[in-house]
Amino acid sequence: MPFLDWVNKTQAVGGSAEVPYHLLQFASAHGDADAENLLIQGDNLKALKALLPFYRGQVKCIYIDPPYNTQSAFAHYDDKLEHSQWLSMIYPRLVLLRELLAEDGSIWVSIDDREAHYLKVVMDEVFGRGNFVVNVLWQKRTSPDARLHIGDAHDHVLLYSKSNAHFTLNRVPLSPDQAAQFKNPDNDPRGPWTSTDFTAQGWRPNQMYKLTTPAGAEYEPPPGRCWANVESEFKRLVNENRVWFGKDGKARPRTKNFLGEHEGMRAWSWWNNTEVGHNQEAKKEINDLFGADTAFTTPKPERLLQRIITLATNPDDLVLDSFLGSGTTAAVAHKMGRRWIGIEMGEHAVTHCLPRLEKVVNGEQGGISKSVNWQGGGGFRFHTLGEPVFDADGGIHPAVRFPALAAYLWLFETGEPTGHDFDQPLLGIHDDTAYYLLYNGILGDRRPQGGNVLTSAVLAHLEKEFPHHGPRIIYGETTRLGEARLREAGIVFKQIPYDIKAR
């Protein structure tokens, strides 16, 4: 597979590993205080790394709308990045996003022609060329741009799965115009229906029979085609009144498809602006929320995100946007009953995202609200990016409490995110190995080093309260037990902070 190269690519490829882990600092709760939704203000590279211990492999749908590198300065973003800098910016973020994505999840990235084809090659490298699904073309305009030689009518939305072996997409519900095509000329009690031809291409011996309509007309398959089913299945459909022979009962058979049983349409790669909205619609939505003077230049319409979230998720799935912008992804996910995480670095995380999402919780009626019958509810927590786990001297930052360090250690040792809150020395058992952490007075001894040193007394306490008969890994400040005693007990001791790979 060909790879894209650029200045400083080596640093970009290793960039995600070099990012220090930071704490997420709780700031405020909005609406339901128990809601899992998160709005995070801070550098998204650091924030994504901070999320790994808690959400690795759990995000069903990622949508991002990164700066397009248009060589123009926007009010809320410096979008004038030299090409190689833009690639170096996006690469490590894609690596972390892939780590957060569930095995059956997908990532959707909006981009325009300036970087789309370079981004495609980079995403092939990060996600695997075999996991490319489609390049969706979104018709973002309603009329040509007179400033250009050829009107810029569309943006790209690149879609990749985490693993094609596990990936599926939902169908798109029928539009009102599509639903209006269903009629009920025979007053079928099952309601309106449309019909499809009861033939298939090709020649199959058991589907080449002669059939007779209720009015006595006889038919054989037309040249080059066969009937859609074997004769026994055809008779079953006739008995269930699922075949239409025309009002006089003499027409060539057609299969009835009922509106009430319709599962929707499979999406295709061309999304026109009548179906999913356009730039003017998006600007009106933002203007209605914030006023024209504070509006974003390039927001996305709520209907576009509704289409993506409909295809990629089901209710209660987790949606992530690490370039949250004005908050559209989180707003739509909330209205559609999905859990969400949104990351935004600038002041508009507070001036735009926060108030917009508060309005959503309170029942705001713009965008898709009426189409999904949104009445308000739920809530979210607002976090800022806190201190790094390690200070400048390599020690654990004083602000790091036991649950946070435990979550990081569990990820480092097992590769899995935490599934519970840590409130005891035994963090869990993975592949028959038990993991313990002695830190921050977890044993109830509040002296500076109390309970953080593995002594004979502490080991006896652990074996009584948290027994395990297989291998054990114990983290602590130091140990008073010799190598022979540790080996005899099946213990590998790891010293804090030197044995923690959290840099």
Secondary structure by P-SEA (a helix, b strand, c coil): cbbbbccaaaaaaaccccccbbbbbbccccccccccbbbbbccaaaaaaaacccccccccbbbbbcccccccccccccccccaaaaaaaaaaaaaaaaaacccccbbbbbbccccaaaaaaaaaaaacccccccbbbbcccccccccccccccbbbbbbbbcccccbbbbbbcccccccccccccccccccccccccccccccccccbbbbbccccccccccccccccccaaaaaaaaaaccccccccccccbbbbbbcccccbbbbcccccccccccaaaaaaaaaacccccccccccccaaaaaaaaaacccccbbbbbcccccaaaaaaaaaacccbbbbbccccccccaaaaaaaaaaccccccccccccccccbbbbbccccccccccccccccccaaaaaaaaaaaacccccccccccccccccccbbbbbbcccccccccccccccccaaaaaaaaaccccccbbbbbcccccccaaaaaaabbbbbccccccccc
